[in-house]
Amino acid sequence: MQTTPYSRPEFDPYGSNDVPEDTTAHWKAPQARSPVVGSLQIPGSKSLTNRELVLAALANGPSIIHRPLHSRDSRLMIEALRSLGTTIEEVPGDGAFGSDWKVTPGELTGSTTIDCGLAGTVMRFLPPVASLALGPTTFDGDEGARRRPMATTISSLKALGVDVADEGRGSLPFTVHGTGSVTGGKLTIDASSSSQFVSGLLLSAARFEQGIDLSHSGERLPSLPHIEMTLEVLRKRGVQVENPEVGHWMVKPGPISAVDVQIEPDLSNAAPFLAAAVVTGGSVTISGWPEHTTQVGNDLLEILPLFGAQVTREGEKVTVTGGVDASGKPVISGITLDLTTGGELAPAIVSIAALASSPSTITGIGHIRHHETDRLAALATEITKLGGKVSELEDGLHIEPAHLHGGVWHSYEDHRMATSGAIIGLVVSGVEVENIATTSKTLPEFPELWSSLVEPQRP
């Protein structure tokens, strides 16, 4: 079966900042009556899209962003940059999921309020940009965003001489009083709870008078591939970046070049679709998979075989085939995995583990307690409610085999929690996901793509 690459949802990337939701009905997760077999495309990477939007806004001329992600997170970034003086226009493109964007930098001006929604990239990447603007910029977001760690961003800017008014909260809301310039220089921070604290500073640092000499002082540094991604996009725009050792980065002051870039498919958003092959003993192909990438989703090619799946590659197509026994029944082995570098993959990986025939222990993911929700607690709660056996560890989860039953799976306004419920619903009858529309954060097309992949399998 070949799915259509795109089914346009009733969701306007340039409309209201509210996540569309229907609180009166739950989404009945499609159950696969046979192994899921299909092929599909995935929209662009959120991480790359929002990094490129920031750099294009700070560049020395117009840039074109080809095949970007059209989602709530990218829309929030666009509206924020527009409010700071950047012109962003839709232009025709050849992508299956929407138009390209032309980004023309303007003089950065504050005197505005930025809605961060639940987007960590907006709340952590844009305060340094607002420091370069002239005038005050207030940052706020959804209620859940006010619970996300922001103290490191706020204290970092204060250490660089920026006036930030947060009334001692160390969280949203706060106001950055930009003066049009930032001195920069040496700075030490603790980025243990999010690599975005590092990336946010690095993205703007070439516009600081002295650049930045940044060091990390915490015990651990999660999601290093995301920082590598930041370094790569900076280098592609001609920024001089050095990474002499782990936890130490230097950005030289200088221009950020205007370039046209093409956004890779979001490999982390491929996780639930590839998981569908694993848990049903089927075969799913993702097209457009880059040969070389800094996306953590690429780790799926090494992780999924641990469950007993087979991964094959033919050009830009990656296929995952689930393991089966002699009768064709899915076989899923438990795993022991340190997922420090790929915490955003944890919800999908844990959902597979909950359906395995032997125990799994997944560690190195304590930092995902500070994502859109406490993902460790949320996963443990929802799987347990369906009859699972999950124990929370200090930095991970331990999952024991158990017979699962149907029920309501809460999303906690977290897109990856919503897709995790869909994975379990493939093989467990009667799973209903509360607020599937929260997937609009990074993948508005999820319900359509999921149904087009799963429902044709029904007899």
C-alpha positions in Angstrom: 0.0 0.0 0.0 1.3 3.5 -0.9 -0.2 6.2 1.2 -0.8 9.7 -0.2 2.0 12.0 0.9 -0.2 14.6 2.3 -3.8 15.2 3.4 -4.4 18.8 4.3 -5.9 19.1 7.8 -8.4 21.8 8.8 -5.6 23.7 10.5 -4.3 27.0 9.4 -0.6 27.5 10.2 -1.1 31.2 10.1 -4.4 31.4 12.0 -5.1 31.4 15.7 -2.4 30.6 18.1 -4.7 28.2 19.9 -4.2 24.5 19.5 -7.4 23.2 17.9 -9.1 20.7 20.1 -12.3 18.9 20.7 -12.8 18.4 24.4 -16.1 16.7 23.9 -14.8 13.7 22.1 -11.7 11.4 22.2 -9.9 10.1 19.1 -10.5 6.4 18.8 -7.0 5.0 18.0 -7.2 2.8 14.9 -6.5 -0.8 15.7 -4.5 -2.8 13.1 -6.2 -6.1 12.3 -3.2 -7.2 10.3 0.4 -6.2 10.0 0.8 -2.5 9.0 2.4 -2.2 5.6 2.9 1.1 3.8 5.0 4.0 2.7 4.8 7.7 3.4 6.6 11.0 3.6 7.1 13.0 6.8 6.9 16.8 7.0 10.0 18.9 7.7 12.0 18.9 10.9 10.8 21.3 13.6 14.2 21.6 15.1 15.8 22.5 11.8 12.9 24.8 10.7 13.0 26.9 13.8 16.8 27.2 13.9 16.8 28.3 10.3 14.1 30.8 10.9 16.1 32.4 13.7 19.3 32.5 11.6 17.5 33.8 8.6 16.1 36.7 10.7 19.6 37.5 11.9 21.3 37.1 8.5 22.7 39.8 6.2 20.1 39.3 3.5 17.0 37.4 2.4 16.9 33.6 2.7 14.5 31.0 1.3 13.6 28.1 3.5 12.5 25.2 1.3 10.1 22.4 2.6 9.7 23.9 6.1 7.5 22.4 8.8 4.1 24.0 8.9 2.9 23.5 12.5 2.0 25.4 15.6 5.6 25.6 16.8 6.9 27.0 13.5 3.9 29.4 13.3 4.6 30.7 16.7 8.3 31.3 15.7 7.2 33.1 12.5 4.8 35.4 14.3 7.4 36.1 17.0 10.0 37.0 14.5 7.5 39.2 12.5 6.7 41.1 15.7 10.5 41.8 16.1 10.7 43.3 12.6 11.4 40.3 10.3 9.4 39.9 7.0 8.4 36.4 6.3 6.4 35.6 3.2 5.0 32.5 1.6 6.5 31.6 -1.8 5.8 28.6 -4.1 7.7 25.4 -3.3 7.8 21.8 -4.4 7.1 20.3 -0.9 4.1 18.1 -0.3 3.2 19.8 3.0 3.0 23.5 2.1 4.7 26.5 0.7 8.3 27.7 1.2 9.2 30.8 3.1 11.2 33.9 2.1 12.7 35.5 5.2 13.9 39.1 4.9 15.7 40.5 8.0 14.7 43.9 9.3 15.8 46.2 12.1 15.1 44.4 15.3 12.6 46.3 17.4 10.9 45.3 20.7 7.8 46.9 22.3 6.0 43.6 21.6 4.7 40.5 23.3 5.7 37.0 22.1 3.4 34.0 22.5 5.6 31.0 23.1 2.8 28.5 23.2 4.5 25.3 24.4 7.4 25.7 22.1 10.7 25.3 23.8 12.5 26.6 20.7 10.6 29.9 20.9 10.9 30.5 24.6 14.7 29.6 24.6 15.9 30.7 21.2 14.2 34.1 21.0 15.1 35.9 24.3 18.8 36.4 23.0 17.3 37.7 19.8 15.1 40.1 21.7 18.2 41.3 23.6 19.5 42.5 20.2 16.3 44.4 19.6 15.6 48.0 20.7 12.8 48.0 23.3 11.1 45.7 25.7 9.8 42.2 24.6 7.6 40.3 26.9 7.5 36.5 26.7 4.6 34.3 27.8 2.9 31.1 26.7 0.5 28.4 27.5 -0.1 27.5 31.2 2.1 24.5 30.7 4.9 26.6 29.4 5.1 28.5 32.6 6.1 25.3 34.3 9.0 24.6 31.9 12.6 25.5 33.1 13.7 29.0 32.0 16.0 30.1 34.8 19.1 29.3 32.8 18.0 31.5 29.9 17.1 34.3 32.2 20.3 34.1 34.3 22.5 33.8 31.2 21.2 37.0 29.7 21.5 38.8 33.0 25.1 37.6 33.2 25.7 39.1 29.7 24.4 42.5 31.0 20.9 42.2 29.6 18.1 43.6 31.7 15.5 40.8 32.2 12.5 41.4 34.5 11.1 38.1 35.8 10.2 39.0 39.4 12.4 36.2 40.6 10.3 33.5 39.0 12.9 32.0 36.7 10.1 31.2 34.3 7.6 32.7 32.0 6.3 35.4 31.9 9.3 37.7 31.7 10.4 40.8 29.8 13.7 41.3 28.0 14.6 45.0 27.8 16.7 45.1 24.7 19.1 47.9 24.0 20.0 47.0 20.4 23.3 45.3 21.3 24.8 42.6 23.6 28.5 42.6 24.6 28.8 38.8 24.9 32.1 37.2 26.0 32.7 34.4 28.5 29.8 32.7 30.1 29.3 29.5 32.2 25.8 28.0 32.5 24.2 24.8 33.7 22.2 23.3 30.8 21.5 20.0 32.5 17.7 20.3 32.0 17.8 21.2 28.3 20.3 21.6 25.5 18.1 24.4 24.1 19.7 26.8 26.7 23.0 26.3 24.8 21.5 26.4 21.3 19.6 29.6 22.1 22.8 31.5 23.0 24.8 30.1 20.1 22.3 31.0 17.5 22.5 34.7 18.3 26.1 34.9 19.5 27.6 36.0 16.1 25.6 39.2 16.5 27.1 39.8 20.0 29.9 42.4 20.0 32.4 39.8 21.4 30.6 36.7 20.3 30.5 34.1 23.0 32.8 31.7 24.9 30.3 29.4 26.5 30.9 26.5 28.9 28.6 24.0 30.6 29.1 23.4 34.3 26.4 20.8 35.1 26.8 17.1 35.8 25.2 16.0 32.5 24.4 17.5 29.1 21.4 15.9 27.5 20.6 15.8 23.8 24.1 16.6 22.5 22.9 15.9 18.9 20.7 19.0 19.1 23.7 21.2 19.9 25.6 19.5 17.0 22.7 20.5 14.8 23.0 24.1 15.9 26.7 24.1 15.2 26.1 22.7 11.7 23.5 25.2 10.7 25.7 28.0 12.0 28.7 26.8 10.0 26.6 26.5 6.8 25.9 30.2 7.2 29.5 31.1 7.5 29.6 31.6 11.3 33.0 30.8 12.9 32.2 28.1 15.6 34.6 26.1 17.6 33.9 23.2 19.9 37.3 22.4 21.5 35.8 19.9 24.0 32.5 18.5 25.2 30.7 21.3 27.0 32.7 24.2 25.6 31.7 26.3 22.5 33.0 29.5 21.0 31.3 31.6 18.4 33.2 34.5 16.8 31.4 37.8 16.1 30.6 38.4 12.5 28.0 38.3 9.8 25.4 35.5 9.4 25.2 34.7 5.7 21.9 34.7 3.9 21.5 31.3 2.3 18.7 29.1 0.8 18.2 25.9 2.8 16.1 22.8 2.4 14.7 21.3 5.6 15.1 17.6 6.2 12.0 15.4 7.1 11.5 15.3 10.9 13.0 11.9 11.8 11.7 12.0 15.3 8.2 12.4 14.0 8.9 9.2 11.9 9.2 7.3 15.2 5.5 6.4 15.7 5.1 5.3 12.1 8.2 3.1 12.2 7.0 1.8 15.6 3.8 0.7 13.8 5.8 -1.8 11.9 7.5 -3.1 15.0 4.4 -3.6 17.1 2.3 -5.2 14.4 5.0 -7.3 12.6 4.5 -5.2 9.5 6.7 -3.1 7.2 6.8 0.7 6.9 8.9 2.8 4.5 9.8 6.4 5.1 11.0 8.3 2.0 13.4 11.3 2.0 15.6 10.0 4.8 18.9 12.0 4.6 22.1 10.1 4.2 23.9 12.3 6.7 22.0 14.2 9.5 22.4 15.6 13.0 18.8 14.7 13.9 18.4 12.3 16.9 15.7 10.5 15.0 18.4 8.9 12.9 19.2 6.8 16.1 16.0 4.9 15.4 17.9 2.9 12.8 20.0 1.4 15.6 17.4 1.3 18.3 14.5 -0.5 16.6 16.6 -3.6 15.8 17.1 -4.0 19.5 13.4 -4.9 19.7 13.9 -7.5 17.0 13.0 -5.4 14.0 15.0 -5.3 10.7 16.1 -2.0 9.1 17.0 -1.8 5.4 17.9 1.2 3.3 17.6 1.8 -0.4 18.8 5.3 -1.4 16.7 7.8 0.4 14.1 5.2 1.5 14.3 3.5 5.0 12.2 0.5 5.7 11.6 -1.0 9.1 10.1 -4.6 9.3 8.9 -6.0 12.6 9.9 -9.4 13.9 7.4 -12.2 13.7 7.3 -15.9 14.8 6.6 -18.9 12.7 2.8 -18.1 12.7 3.3 -14.5 11.7 2.6 -13.2 15.2 4.7 -10.1 16.2 7.7 -10.7 18.3 9.0 -7.8 20.4 12.0 -8.2 22.7 12.6 -6.0 25.7 15.6 -3.8 25.7 18.1 -2.0 28.0 18.9 1.4 26.6 20.7 4.6 27.6 18.8 7.2 25.7 20.6 10.3 26.9 21.2 11.7 23.4 17.7 11.1 22.1 15.2 11.8 24.9 12.6 13.0 22.5 12.4 9.5 21.1 11.5 8.1 24.6 7.7 8.2 24.4 7.6 6.1 21.2 10.4 3.7 22.5 8.6 3.2 25.8 5.3 2.5 24.0 7.0 -0.3 22.1 8.6 -1.6 25.3 5.1 -1.7 26.9 4.1 -4.3 24.3 7.3 -6.4 24.5 7.4 -9.9 25.8 10.4 -9.3 28.2 11.3 -6.4 30.5 12.9 -3.1 29.4 14.9 -0.5 31.2 15.3 2.9 29.5 17.6 5.4 31.3 19.3 8.7 30.6 16.0 10.5 30.2 15.5 12.3 33.5 15.5 15.6 31.6 12.3 14.8 29.8 10.5 15.5 33.0 10.8 19.1 31.9 9.5 18.8 28.4 5.9 19.7 27.5 4.9 17.6 30.5 6.7 15.3 32.9 6.9 12.6 30.3 8.3 10.0 32.7 5.4 10.4 35.1 2.9 10.7 32.2 4.0 7.5 30.4 4.1 5.6 33.7 0.6 6.8 34.6 -1.1 6.1 31.2 0.5 2.7 30.6 -0.4 1.6 34.2 -4.0 2.7 33.7 -4.2 0.3 30.8 -2.9 -2.6 32.9 0.8 -2.1 32.3 3.6 -2.4 34.9 5.9 0.6 34.8 8.3 1.8 37.5 9.7 5.3 37.5 13.5 5.5 38.0 15.5 8.6 38.8 16.4 9.1 35.2 14.2 6.6 33.3 11.6 3.9 33.3 11.5 0.1 33.9 8.7 -1.7 32.0 7.5 -5.3 32.8 5.5 -7.3 30.3 1.7 -7.1 31.0 -1.6 -7.6 29.2 -2.9 -4.2 28.3 -6.6 -3.3 27.9 -8.4 -0.3 26.4 -9.2 3.0 28.0 -8.6 6.7 27.7 -5.0 7.8 27.1 -4.4 11.4 28.2 -2.1 13.5 26.1 -1.2 16.1 28.7 -1.1 18.7 25.9 2.0 16.9 24.7 2.3 15.8 21.1 4.6 12.9 21.7 2.3 11.5 24.5 -0.6 11.7 22.0 1.3 9.7 19.3 2.4 7.2 22.0 -1.2 6.4 22.7 -1.8 5.8 19.0 1.1 3.2 18.9 -0.4 1.2 21.8 -3.9 1.6 20.3 -2.6 -0.3 17.2 -2.6 -3.6 19.1 -4.8 -2.9 22.1 -8.5 -2.6 21.5 -10.5 0.4 22.7 -7.7 2.9 23.3 -9.0 6.5 23.0 -6.6 9.4 22.9 -7.7 12.6 24.6 -6.9 15.7 22.4 -5.2 14.2 19.5 -5.1 17.7 18.1 -2.1 18.5 20.3 -0.1 16.8 17.5 -0.5 20.1 15.7 2.5 21.3 17.7 4.9 19.6 15.3 2.8 17.4 13.0 -0.7 18.7 12.2 -1.1 15.9 9.6 -0.7 13.1 12.1 -4.3 11.8 12.4 -4.6 11.8 8.6 -1.2 10.1 8.0 -1.8 7.6 10.7 -5.3 6.6 9.4 -4.1 6.4 5.8 -1.3 4.0 7.0 -3.4 1.9 9.4 -7.0 1.8 8.2 -6.4 0.3 4.8 -5.1 -2.8 6.7 -8.6 -3.5 8.1 -10.5 -6.3 6.4 
